[in-house]
Amino acid sequence: MDERASRSGLRRRLPTALLVAVVVAGVAVAVSAAGRPLPGLNLAQGGHWIAFPGLDRVFHINGSARTVDASAEVPGLEPGSQVVQGETSGYVVGRSRIYEFGKSDLSVERSYVPPTGEVPVAIETPGGPYLVYREAGRVVRLGDGAVTIPAGGVLGDPVATPDGTVWLHRLDSGVLCRLPRDAEQVSCPVAAPAGHTGGLTVVGRDAAFVDTTSDVLRPVTGDGFGEPVPARMDLPPNARIAPADADGRVAVLDPATRRLHLVDSAGLDERRAPAAPISLALADGDYAGPTVSGSSVVLLDLTRSTVLTYSSQGDPKRTMPVPPEAGEPRLARGEDARVYVDGAEGRHVLVVDHDGAVNQVPVVGAQRPDEPGAPVAPPPEAPVTQPQDRPQNGPQNGPPTGPSVENRPPSGPQGGTGGRPGGQGGTPPPSSSRVTPPPAPPPSPPPAVPASPPGVPPGLRATVQGENVQLTWGAAPPNGAAVTAYRISWQPASGAGGSMTRPGSARSATLSGLRQGVTYTVTVVAENSAGRGAPATVQTMVPVQRTPQITIRRGEDTTYDGCEAPDCAFMHVEMTGFDPNTRYEVEVFSDNPGYSNPGRGVRTDAEGNEVFEDFPFESVGYRVWVEVNGVRSNQYVWPGG
């Protein structure tokens, strides 16, 4: 039974010390220097918030109207901050601080220190929002009674079902854990077969595990796996899996071959027969996603900075460039099931509707004149004729001429007011005396920017494949010179590590010979003619390869309804080599056709072992055995008492 923690404690508000502005606009928001929250403002629960660190503000995007309809000031925003929302509050999540602001008054209320400096996977779902720190193996539930929940190890991509249950995949052991709404600890009712790769998704209202080793979809419940459904194709071990289905199809991206597969999950629904999978070829490049907006599949082409959407049948829907900003754009899936593509600086958002339509929303429509970087009008060019050729009365086309040396009339007798038309101020110079300067020389080309070392390789991921680890990453920013190599190193906390070099075109590498049960820190550094850049870092561990075994024998004598002495006794069951701290269902069998037993659930200890006595039996000469998650015990011939 899942433990549920009551939510307690009144929500404390800090004294409001920040100015907040809410600006309503048709498409864009002109940022004001200060403002006051509108009294009684209530924002729709849908939509999306984005951080604009350059202005120390967050903006609310109305997904259905495709407009910006509110903003709040949050001083000290860190670059790369993301914003998630719950029922009454929004949360600005940076690497070193999390700020909470009220959605009704748009005031910062409190701040938190995150458990680690990694960028979390954010999930907006009922009872949340949640932040999943995959490498640290921790889950933070924000809101009243915010809590950090340990998950027991490095995690894959999490998913959430519509009822607010978060599902987690522990990569070290393959265990699948669930965190129900309001719970304060995870339970782990099922484990993928040892050594199998794959990931979680949601089909309809239920979680499923896409097993890329067995090429099946396994429905997941609180009681374990359901009947597997064939994917009807060879799924790649390093597949990236969409967090939800699109009209019954699960999107699977193969980053190595640049193909998008749409796998029919109809086998999980007995009311219809599954169709063949659909495979789409993609252009060479690096991709983020896939994810899902309603019935549409969404990919972010990082190489060309373009959003691609497809129908659930693989038909291309939209292709939309992402407005250029410094940094890499980010995909976010809101609780309204829309996908939002955030610009790296927070200046633009692309809204992907449920039908695959893509619309751009500029977060800030125009720069303030005093904003750094705002354009300044250049001064008008100096006139090319002498002052006396220009009328002094009436409207002037240029700025007024002062008594500067350059604009003073030539010396000599002057009569009346010089410079008036009609020659009233003296003899006008002949036309040949007009000074026509030579044409301005073409501007000099800007000096060449020297190349600098490459940027950090984006999207570094480590996937355990049996006894090996598969690394994948995106193309590092070249910074003026082509990337010529990637330097890869791996180091345990103690002992020897290793290194290798891959060419500049490489996007993957395989690490082998790693010690089981040891955590390695892996770094990937890009190199060009200017030197080596900053590293991307990830931690990984090859789990200890366990060999589950079960033995049974006659245990302590007992009596039970229909089971009498002296032959009746418990079965003594010893389980070893299973995943630690994991619940399993034990099934009991006998070749005695009159015997039946529903079995029981057990939980292994920290070493993956469990010893117990249960299942009274008295049929002398008949064989008995048990099975756990496909592992069968010895067949024991029951002795007399």
N, C-alpha and C positions, 0 to 999 in steps of 0.2 A: 504494500500500500504506500502511495506517495505521501510524504509528510507535507503538510501545508502550514505555512507560517502566517499567523494573523498579522495584518498590517496595522501598525499602531503608531501613535504619536501625532501631534498636531503639526501642521506644516508651518515652520517659522519663517517669517519674512525679515530680511535685513532692511534697515532704513534705506529708503530710496535715495541714492546719491548719484544717479546717472540720469542724463537727459535722454529722452526717448522721442522719436519722431515717427508718426504714422503718416504716410503720404500716399494718397490714392491717385492713380493715373491710369490712362487708357492702355498704354503699352509700356511706358518707361516711368521711372521715378527720378525726379530731380532732387538730389539730396540737399536738405537744408542744414544749416549749421547747428541748429538746436530745435527742439520741439517738445511737445507734451503729449502723453498718451491720451487718446480719446476716451472719455468716461464710458464705462460699460461696454467697451469693445469686445466682441466675441468673434473669434476666427473660426472658420470651418475646420473640421478635424482633418479634412483632406488637404492636398497640396504638399508643399515641400519648402523647407527653409534652406538658404544658402548663405555662407559666410563670405564677406568681402573684407579681408584683413586690411587692405589699403585704406579703408574708411572706418575701421573698427565698428562695423555694423553687420547685422544679419537681416536678410530680406525674406519675406514670405511670398512664394510663388503660388498663385491660385491656378491649379492644374487645369480645371475645367474652363476657366475664362482666359487662361494663358496671359495673365497680367501679374504685376507686382502690386500687392494691396496693403502691405504693412512693412515696417522695419523697426529695429530696435538697436540702440547703441550698446556695444559690449567692448569696453576698452581693453586693449592688450591682446587682441586676437592674434593667434599664432598662424603663420602661413600654413596652408594645408588643412586648416580646421574644417571639420564637417559638422553639420547640424542635424539632430534628430528630434522628433517630437513625440510626446505622450499626450494623454488626455487633456491636461491643464498646463503643461510646461514644455518649453523647448530647451535643448541642451547643446551647447557649443563644445565640441569635443576636440581638444588639442592634444599634443603629445605630453604636456606637463600639467595641464589644468582642464577641468570640465566646468563650464559655467551654466547655471540654470537660470532661466528667465521665465516669468509668467506670461502665458499667452493672452491673458485678459488685460493686464496693465503694462505689458512689455517692459518690465523692470527686472534687472538682474537681482536674484534673490539670494543665491549662495554659490559656492564653488566647491569642487571636489578635487582630490588628487587621484589620478588614475593609477591602477595597480602596476602599470608598466608603460614604457615610452613607445611601444609599437602602435601602429595604426590599426584600430580594431575594425571588425566587420560589424556594421550597424544594422539592426533589425527593428523595424517599426511594426508592432503587432499588438493585439489586445493584451493588457497587463504589462506592457513594456513602456518605453523602448529598452532594447538590450544592446550591449556592446560585447562582442565576442573577441577576446584576445587570443588568437589561435596559437601562437608560439608559446605564450605563457600558460595556456590551458586554463583560462579563467573567463568567467562570464559576469558582467556587471549589469544588474537590473537597476535602471534609474527610476526616479519617482519617489513618492512617499515611502520611507523605509528602504532607501537604496541599499543594496547589498552586493557584495562580491562573492561569487560562488565558484569554488574549485571544481574543475571538470576532470582532473586526473591525468592529463597528458596533452601533448601537442594535438591540435584539432584540425580537421578538414573544414570545408565551407559549411556553415550551419544553415538550417532552414527552419521555418515556422509554419505550423498548420493554422487554419483560420480560427481555431479556438484559442490561440495564444500559446500553444505548446511549442517549445523550442527543442529541436533535435540536433544532437552533436555526434560527430564521428571522431573517435580517438584513433589517430593514425598509428600509434605504437602497438596497439593490440587489436584493432578492428572493431572494438566494442562500440555499440550505438547506445547513446544515453539520451534520456528525455528530461526536460525541465518544464513541468506543467506550470500554468499560470499561477502566480503567487507562491510557488514552492521555493524553498531556500536551499535545497540540495537536489542533485541529479540522481536519477536511478538509471541503471544500465541493464535493461531486460534481455538484450540479445547481442550477439557478436557475429560479425562476418566470418566465414570460414578462414582458417589460419592462412596468412599469406595472400589473401585476395585483396585486390585494389578496387576502388570505386568511390562513389560519392552519393550524398543524399539529395533528394528532391521531394516535391509534394505533388501528388496526383489527385486532383479533386480536393477532398478535405483530409486526405491521409498521407502520411510520410511513406516514402519508398526508398530503397537502396539500389542504386544502379551498380551491379556487380560487373566490373569490366574484365574480370578474370573468367567467370563462368558465362559472361554475355547474357545475363538475365536481369530482370527487374524483380526485386523482392519487396512485397508489401511489408511494412513494419508497424507493429502495434505494441502496446504495453505488455503483451504476453509473449512477444517473439516475432519471428518471421512468419508470413503467410506463404501460400503456394507460389513458387517462382514462376515468372512469365518470360519466355524467350524473347530476347531483343531482336532476333532474326538477322543479326549482323555481328561482325567481329569488332567489338568495342576496344578502342585504344586504352592502354593502361594509364596514360596520363591525361585522360579525357577531362574536359571542363564541362560541368553539367549545370543546366539552368536550375534555379531554385524552385521552379514550379512548371507545370505542364501548360502548353498552349493548345486549347481545344483537344486535349487528350494525347498530344504528342510531346515527348520530352526532348528538348534540344541538347545535343552533345557536340561540343567542339573538339576536333582533333587538331591541336596546335602544330603537330609535326608535319602533317600532310596538308594543312590548310583546307580542311573540309568541315562542313556543318552537317550533322546527321539529325534527322527528326525521327525519333523512335516512337512507334505507336504503343501506347500503354493500354490498349483496349483489353488485353488479357486480364488486367486487374478488375475489369468490369465484365461480368459474365453475360451482360445483355447484348454485347456486340462482338463480332470476330475481329481480331487484329489485322491491320493492313501492313503491307511491306514498308520497311523504313525508306525514307527519302534522304538522299545525299546530295549536297550542293558543294561545288568547287568554289573556293574563295581565291582572291588575288593574293600573291605572296605578300607577307607582312605579319605584323603582330596585332593581336586582337584582345580586347577585354570583353568579358561576358562568356557565354551568352546569358541573357536574362529575358524576362517575359513581361510584356505590358498587355494585359487582357488576353486576347487571342493571337497576339503578334510576338514574334521572336526578335530580339534586339541584340545587335553586335556593335561594338565600337572599334573601328579600324584605327589603331594607334599610329600606324605608319603614314596614312593619308589624312588623319584627324577627321574622320567621317563617321557618321552614324548610319547604319544599315538596318532596315527592318524587313521582315519576311512574314508572310502568312503561315499558318500552321501546316499548310500543304506545300510550303517551299517557294511560293510565288514572291518575287521581290516587290516590296511595297514602296519604300522611300529610301532615298540616299540624300543625306543632308550634311554639308561640311560644318564642322565645329568652328565657330569664330576663333581666330588665333589669340591665344593668351600665353604668357610665359609659364610653362609647365605642362603636365599631362592631365587631360580631362578625366572626369570620374563618373562612373555609372552609379546611380542610386535608385532603388525601388521603394516607392512610398507605400504607406498603408492603404492608399487609394488604388493600388495595383498599377499605377502609372510608373513609367521609367523617366527619370530626370538625368540629364547629362550636364554636370556642373563644369564650368570653365575653371581652370586651375587658380585663377586670380579672383574668381567670383563675379566677373563682369557680365557673363552671359549664362543662360540656362536654356537647354533644348528640352521641350516637353514631348514625350512620346505617348500618344494616346493609345487606347485599347485596340483601335483598328490599324495601328502602325503609322498613322500620320505623325509628322514631326513638325513642331513649330518652335521658332526661336523667340525667347523673351530676353531683351536687354535688361539687365538688372539696374543699371544707371544710364539714363537716356542722354545726359549731356553733362559736360564738366562745368564746375563752377569756375568763374574767372580767376579766383584766387587759389584754385586747386593746382598743386604742382603738376607741371606738364601741360597745363592749358595753353593753347596757342595764343600768341601776342601779335597783333597786327603790326606789320613793318611800317616805318615812317615813309611818307610819300617821297618820290624821287625829286631831286632838285630840278628846276626848270632849265631848259636848254637855250632859251633866248634871253637877251638883255632886258633889264627891267623896263626901259622906256618903250619897248615894244608891247608891253602888257598893260591893259587898262587898269587904273588905280581905283576908279569909281565903279560902283555896281558890284554884283556878285563876283566872287573870286573862286576859281576852280582849285587853286592850290592854297597852301597855308599863307598867312600874311607875311610880307617880306620885311624883315627888320633892317636896320642900317649896318649890315655886315659888310666887310670889305668886299666880299665876293659879289654882292648884289648892288653895290653903290654905283650910280651912273658915272661915266667918264668925266674927268675934270674939264672945265672950260666954261665959257659964258653960258648962262642958263637964264631963260626968261620965264617968269611965271612958275607954275607948278610943273616940275619935270615929270615926264612919263605920261602926260595925258594924250589921248588920241588926237589925231589931226595935226600933229606937229606943234601944239601950243607950248610946249616946254622947250623948244629949240629945234634944231635941224635933226630930223630922225636919221639914223645911220642908213646907208644904202643897204639893200637886201643882201648884197654880197658880204656885208659885215656881220651878218648873223653867224653866231658860233654854233656849229653842229659837231658835237663831240663824236669821236669814232665809236663804232659799236663796241659794247662791253665784251671783253673776252669771255669765252665760255668758262663756267665755273670749273675749278680744279676738281678732279675726282676725289672723293673722300679717301683718306689713307686706309690702306688695307688693315683690317683687324687681324692681329696675329692669332694664330690658332692656340687653343688652350687644351689641357687634358680633357678627355670625355667626361660626361656626366655619369650619374649612378645608373647602372642597368636596371630598368624598371621591372616590376612583376616577378621578382625571383621567387621560385617555388621549389620545394623539395618533396618528392613523392616516393615513398618506400615501395619497392617492387621486389618482394622476396628478400634476398640478402643484399640487394643493391639499392641505390638511391638515384632517382632520375631528377636532374636539375633542369629547369626551364626558366628563361628570362626574356625580356624584350630588348630591342635595340637601344643601346646607350646613346644619348645625344652626342653627336660628333664634335661639336664646338669648334668648327672651322677646319678640321682635318679628319679624314676617314678613319674609322676605328679599324685597327689592324689586327688586334688580338684581344682575347679575354683570358685573364689570369685567374685560375680557380684554385682555391686552397681549402683544406678542411683540417680542423684541429680539435682533438678532444680536450677535456679539462686537464688531463695528465697523459703523458705518453706521446708517441710520435703520430703525426698526421700525414698529410700528403699534399701534392699540388699537381696541376697540369695546365697546359696552355691550349686554347681552342682558337681557330681563326676568327677574324672579325665578322664573318658571315654566320657564325654558329649561334644557335639559340638554345642549345641543350647540351648536356653532358651527363655521363653515367659514372657514379662513384661505386667502386667495388672494393671488397676486402675490408669493409668496416667491421669493427668489433660489435657484436650483438649486445644490446642493452646499454650502450655507451652513447651519450649525447655529443654530437659534433657541431661545432660552429663552422659554417661554410661561408666563404666570401667569394664574390665574383667582381673583378675589377676590369674595366675597359681600358685599352691602351691605344694611343695614336702617336703621331710623330712628335707631339708636344709633351708626351709623358703619360703617366698612369693617373686615372681619376680616382674619385672616392668609391669605396666598395659598397656593394649591396650585400647584406648579411641575412642568413637564415640559420635556424638550428634544426637538426634532424637526428633521428635515432632509429637504427634497425632493431626491431624488437627481438627479444630472445625467442628463437624458434622452439616452441614447445611441442611436445608430442603427447597429446592427451591420452590417458589410459584409465581403464576402469577394471577393477577386479571385485568379484563378489564371492562370498562363502556363507556358510550357516553362521548365524549370530546367536544372540541370547535367546533362550527358550521363552515362549510366551503362549498365551491363549487368546483367542479372538473368536468372534461369532462365526461358527462353522470351521474353526481351526483349533483342533484339540491336541492336548499333550498325549503322548510324549514326542510326537513328530513335528508339532507346530513350533516354529521359531522365526525370529526376524531374519531378513537378509542383511548381512554385513557388507556395506558398499564403501569402497575406497576409490576416490577420484584424484588423479594427479596430472600435472602438466596443463591444466586449463588456464584460461585468462584469470588474473587475480581480481578479487572483489567483484565478481560477476555472477548474476543470477542465471541459473540454468534449470530447465525442466527435465526431470528424470522419468523415463518411461519404462514400464515393467512388462516382461513377456515370459511366456511359458509354453511348452509344447503340450501341456495339459489343456485340452479344449474347453474344459469347464472353468478355467481360471481366468480372472480378469482383475485388474487393479488400475485405478486412474493415475497412479504415479504421484509425484510431488515436486515442488520447487525447492532448490537449494541455492545457497550463495557460497562461492569459493572464498578462501581466506586470501591474505596478502601474497601468498606464494602460489596461488592458483590450485590449491588442494581442498578437499572436503572429505570427511569420513563420517558416516552416520549408519544407523540401523533402523530399518523400517520394512514394510511390506511382509506381513506374516504369511507363511507358506507351510504346507504339511504333506504335499503329494510326493511321497517317497518314490524315487526312481525316475521322476520327471525332471526335465531340464528347465532351468530358469536363467534369465539374463536381463540386463538393463541396457538402455541406450540413452545417450546424452548428446544432443546436437549432432547426430550422425555417427557418434563414436559408440561402438558396441563393446560390452564387457565379455569376459569369458562365459561360456555356457556351462553352468554348474549343475551337476546331477545331485538332486536333493537326497541327503542321507536320512536314515531313520534316527529317532531320538534315543 
